[in-house]
Amino acid sequence: QAYMADSRFPTMDGSTSTTLFDYASSGLSGSLPTQVGLMVMTTELNIFQNGFTGSIPSQWGSLSRIDRGFKISYWQGMANSLTGTLPSQLGKLTRLACPHCGGFMMQENSLTGPLPTELGDLGGGSFMHQFRLNSNTFTGPIPTEIGRFTELTYGMRLENNKLCSDLPSEVQALSSSVTQYWQVKTNNDLGTPCCETLPDAHTCMPSELPSPAPSSPAPSSPAPSELPSPAPS
Protein backbone atom coordinates (compact mmCIF):
# COMPACT_ATOMS: atom_id res chain seq x y z
CA GLN A 1 0.00 0.00 0.00
CA ALA A 2 2.06 2.85 -1.36
CA TYR A 3 0.02 5.57 0.32
CA MET A 4 1.44 4.43 3.69
CA ALA A 5 5.08 4.49 2.61
CA ASP A 6 7.56 6.99 4.06
CA SER A 7 11.24 6.54 3.28
CA ARG A 8 12.20 7.66 6.78
CA PHE A 9 10.40 4.68 8.31
CA PRO A 10 11.28 1.40 6.54
CA THR A 11 8.86 -0.65 8.65
CA MET A 12 5.97 1.50 7.46
CA ASP A 13 5.74 -0.52 4.26
CA GLY A 14 1.99 -0.79 3.87
CA SER A 15 1.45 -3.48 6.46
CA THR A 16 -0.92 -2.73 9.31
CA SER A 17 0.34 -5.69 11.35
CA THR A 18 3.57 -4.09 12.63
CA THR A 19 3.63 -4.16 16.44
CA LEU A 20 6.73 -2.05 17.18
CA PHE A 21 7.28 1.45 15.81
CA ASP A 22 10.72 2.24 17.20
CA TYR A 23 12.72 5.04 15.61
CA ALA A 24 14.25 6.53 18.72
CA SER A 25 17.66 8.17 18.30
CA SER A 26 17.56 7.83 14.53
CA GLY A 27 18.48 11.37 13.48
CA LEU A 28 15.11 11.90 11.80
CA SER A 29 13.39 15.22 11.16
CA GLY A 30 10.36 16.71 9.47
CA SER A 31 6.70 16.31 10.30
CA LEU A 32 5.04 13.24 11.77
CA PRO A 33 3.12 11.22 9.17
CA THR A 34 -0.61 10.84 9.73
CA GLN A 35 -0.57 7.35 8.21
CA VAL A 36 1.11 5.95 11.32
CA GLY A 37 -2.43 5.92 12.69
CA LEU A 38 -3.23 3.11 10.24
CA MET A 39 -0.78 0.76 11.97
CA VAL A 40 -3.47 -0.35 14.35
CA MET A 41 -1.59 -3.41 15.69
CA THR A 42 1.23 -1.30 17.12
CA THR A 43 1.83 -1.90 20.82
CA GLU A 44 4.79 0.45 21.38
CA LEU A 45 5.81 3.76 19.77
CA ASN A 46 9.19 5.38 20.39
CA ILE A 47 10.39 8.39 18.41
CA PHE A 48 12.30 10.33 21.08
CA GLN A 49 15.72 11.85 20.49
CA ASN A 50 15.09 13.02 16.94
CA GLY A 51 14.37 16.40 15.38
CA PHE A 52 10.71 16.16 14.46
CA THR A 53 8.69 19.34 14.09
CA GLY A 54 5.05 20.23 13.54
CA SER A 55 2.02 18.89 15.35
CA ILE A 56 1.03 15.45 16.62
CA PRO A 57 -1.52 13.97 14.20
CA SER A 58 -4.93 13.30 15.70
CA GLN A 59 -4.94 10.06 13.68
CA TRP A 60 -2.41 8.64 16.13
CA GLY A 61 -5.27 8.26 18.56
CA SER A 62 -6.25 5.18 16.54
CA LEU A 63 -3.26 3.28 17.98
CA SER A 64 -5.48 1.90 20.70
CA ARG A 65 -3.43 -1.30 21.12
CA ILE A 66 -0.40 0.55 22.46
CA ASP A 67 0.32 -0.81 25.93
CA ARG A 68 4.08 -0.59 26.38
CA GLY A 69 4.89 3.07 25.82
CA PHE A 70 4.11 6.22 23.86
CA LYS A 71 7.33 8.21 23.92
CA ILE A 72 7.80 11.39 21.89
CA SER A 73 10.08 13.13 24.32
CA TYR A 74 13.44 14.58 25.17
CA TRP A 75 16.21 12.12 25.86
CA GLN A 76 19.89 12.63 26.70
CA GLY A 77 20.40 16.09 25.30
CA MET A 78 18.32 15.91 22.14
CA ALA A 79 14.65 16.75 21.78
CA ASN A 80 11.95 16.92 19.21
CA SER A 81 10.38 20.34 18.68
CA LEU A 82 6.74 19.45 18.28
CA THR A 83 4.20 22.27 18.43
CA GLY A 84 0.45 22.72 18.57
CA THR A 85 -2.02 21.22 21.00
CA LEU A 86 -2.35 17.67 22.26
CA PRO A 87 -5.06 15.89 20.27
CA SER A 88 -7.92 14.79 22.50
CA GLN A 89 -7.96 11.54 20.49
CA LEU A 90 -4.85 10.39 22.36
CA GLY A 91 -7.14 9.62 25.26
CA LYS A 92 -8.12 6.50 23.29
CA LEU A 93 -4.80 4.87 24.28
CA THR A 94 -6.63 3.05 27.04
CA ARG A 95 -4.29 0.04 27.11
CA LEU A 96 -1.27 2.10 28.06
CA ALA A 97 -1.07 0.37 31.42
CA CYS A 98 2.05 -1.80 31.39
CA PRO A 99 3.92 -1.67 34.74
CA HIS A 100 7.47 -0.39 34.35
CA CYS A 101 7.05 0.28 30.64
CA GLY A 102 7.36 3.69 29.05
CA GLY A 103 4.14 5.42 29.92
CA PHE A 104 2.98 8.64 28.28
CA MET A 105 6.03 10.83 27.73
CA MET A 106 5.97 14.11 25.82
CA GLN A 107 8.30 16.28 27.85
CA GLU A 108 10.70 18.87 26.41
CA ASN A 109 8.72 19.81 23.30
CA SER A 110 6.97 23.08 22.43
CA LEU A 111 3.40 21.89 22.85
CA THR A 112 0.78 24.46 23.81
CA GLY A 113 -2.85 24.91 24.76
CA PRO A 114 -4.97 23.30 27.47
CA LEU A 115 -4.61 19.68 28.57
CA PRO A 116 -7.50 17.64 27.13
CA THR A 117 -9.78 16.11 29.76
CA GLU A 118 -9.69 12.91 27.69
CA LEU A 119 -6.15 12.26 28.94
CA GLY A 120 -7.81 10.91 32.05
CA ASP A 121 -8.79 7.84 30.00
CA LEU A 122 -5.17 6.84 29.34
CA GLY A 123 -4.37 3.40 30.62
CA GLY A 124 -8.01 2.68 31.17
CA GLY A 125 -8.31 5.59 33.55
CA SER A 126 -6.34 4.03 36.41
CA PHE A 127 -2.86 2.65 35.86
CA MET A 128 -0.21 4.82 34.34
CA HIS A 129 3.46 4.17 35.09
CA GLN A 130 4.74 7.57 33.95
CA PHE A 131 2.96 10.73 32.90
CA ARG A 132 5.41 13.37 31.71
CA LEU A 133 4.37 16.59 30.01
CA ASN A 134 6.94 18.85 31.67
CA SER A 135 8.81 21.63 29.90
CA ASN A 136 6.26 22.52 27.27
CA THR A 137 3.95 25.57 27.18
CA PHE A 138 0.67 24.02 28.29
CA THR A 139 -1.84 26.49 29.68
CA GLY A 140 -5.06 26.47 31.67
CA PRO A 141 -6.10 24.33 34.64
CA ILE A 142 -5.04 20.74 35.27
CA PRO A 143 -8.07 18.55 34.50
CA THR A 144 -9.54 16.74 37.49
CA GLU A 145 -9.69 13.66 35.24
CA ILE A 146 -5.90 13.27 35.65
CA GLY A 147 -6.75 12.19 39.18
CA ARG A 148 -7.97 8.86 37.76
CA PHE A 149 -4.36 7.59 37.63
CA THR A 150 -4.83 6.03 41.04
CA GLU A 151 -2.06 3.44 40.55
CA LEU A 152 0.56 5.88 39.30
CA THR A 153 3.79 5.17 41.17
CA TYR A 154 6.62 6.77 39.23
CA GLY A 155 6.97 10.01 37.34
CA MET A 156 4.19 12.60 37.54
CA ARG A 157 5.82 15.60 35.90
CA LEU A 158 3.99 18.73 34.81
CA GLU A 159 6.53 21.35 35.85
CA ASN A 160 7.76 24.17 33.61
CA ASN A 161 4.51 24.96 31.86
CA LYS A 162 1.95 27.74 32.29
CA LEU A 163 -0.70 25.80 34.16
CA CYS A 164 -2.94 27.83 36.45
CA SER A 165 -5.87 27.72 38.85
CA ASP A 166 -6.00 25.45 41.90
CA LEU A 167 -4.48 21.98 41.82
CA PRO A 168 -7.45 19.59 41.88
CA SER A 169 -7.63 17.59 45.10
CA GLU A 170 -8.03 14.44 42.99
CA VAL A 171 -4.62 15.08 41.43
CA GLN A 172 -2.94 16.09 44.69
CA ALA A 173 -4.12 12.81 46.22
CA LEU A 174 -1.88 10.90 43.77
CA SER A 175 1.25 12.29 45.41
CA SER A 176 0.98 9.80 48.28
CA SER A 177 1.63 6.87 45.93
CA VAL A 178 4.23 8.40 43.59
CA THR A 179 7.59 7.28 44.94
CA GLN A 180 9.80 9.32 42.60
CA TYR A 181 9.53 12.41 40.43
CA TRP A 182 6.43 14.12 41.74
CA GLN A 183 6.98 17.53 40.14
CA VAL A 184 3.79 19.42 39.43
CA LYS A 185 3.87 22.92 40.88
CA THR A 186 7.38 24.11 39.96
CA ASN A 187 7.36 26.95 37.42
CA ASN A 188 3.62 26.89 36.93
CA ASP A 189 1.01 29.36 38.14
CA LEU A 190 -1.00 26.93 40.23
CA GLY A 191 -2.99 28.72 42.90
CA THR A 192 -3.45 31.77 40.68
CA PRO A 193 -6.74 32.20 38.78
CA CYS A 194 -6.28 31.55 35.07
CA CYS A 195 -8.08 34.82 34.31
CA GLU A 196 -5.14 36.65 35.89
CA THR A 197 -2.38 34.74 34.12
CA LEU A 198 -4.23 34.29 30.80
CA PRO A 199 -6.69 37.18 30.57
CA ASP A 200 -7.13 36.75 26.81
CA ALA A 201 -8.42 33.20 27.24
CA HIS A 202 -10.14 33.27 30.63
CA THR A 203 -12.52 35.82 32.13
CA CYS A 204 -12.69 36.57 35.82
CA MET A 205 -16.23 36.54 37.12
CA PRO A 206 -17.02 39.83 38.82
CA SER A 207 -17.54 39.51 42.53
CA GLU A 208 -21.07 40.14 43.67
CA LEU A 209 -21.66 43.33 45.58
CA PRO A 210 -23.47 42.88 48.88
CA SER A 211 -27.13 43.81 48.78
CA PRO A 212 -27.85 47.09 50.58
CA ALA A 213 -29.56 46.76 53.91
CA PRO A 214 -33.25 47.67 53.76
CA SER A 215 -33.90 51.20 54.95
CA SER A 216 -36.12 51.73 57.98
CA PRO A 217 -39.47 53.30 57.14
CA ALA A 218 -39.90 56.94 58.19
CA PRO A 219 -41.96 57.31 61.36
CA SER A 220 -45.51 58.32 60.61
CA SER A 221 -46.96 61.46 62.15
CA PRO A 222 -49.62 60.79 64.79
CA ALA A 223 -53.17 61.45 63.68
CA PRO A 224 -54.58 64.70 65.19
CA SER A 225 -56.91 64.12 68.07
CA GLU A 226 -60.50 65.24 67.59
CA LEU A 227 -61.59 68.37 69.52
CA PRO A 228 -64.63 67.86 71.77
CA SER A 229 -67.87 69.30 70.48
CA PRO A 230 -68.96 72.50 72.29
CA ALA A 231 -71.70 72.07 74.86
CA PRO A 232 -75.08 73.43 73.70
CA SER A 233 -75.93 76.88 75.15
Secondary structure, DSSP 8 states (H G I E B T S, - for coil): -GGG--TT-TT-SS-S---EEE-TTS--EE---GGGGG-TT--EEE--SSEEEE---GGGGG-TT--S-EE---BTTB--EE-S---GGGGG-TT---TTS--EE--SS--EE---GGGGGGGGGT--S-EE--SSEEEE---GGGGG-TT--EEEE--SSEEEE---HHHHGGGGT--EEEE-STTSEETS-HHHH-TTT--------------------------------
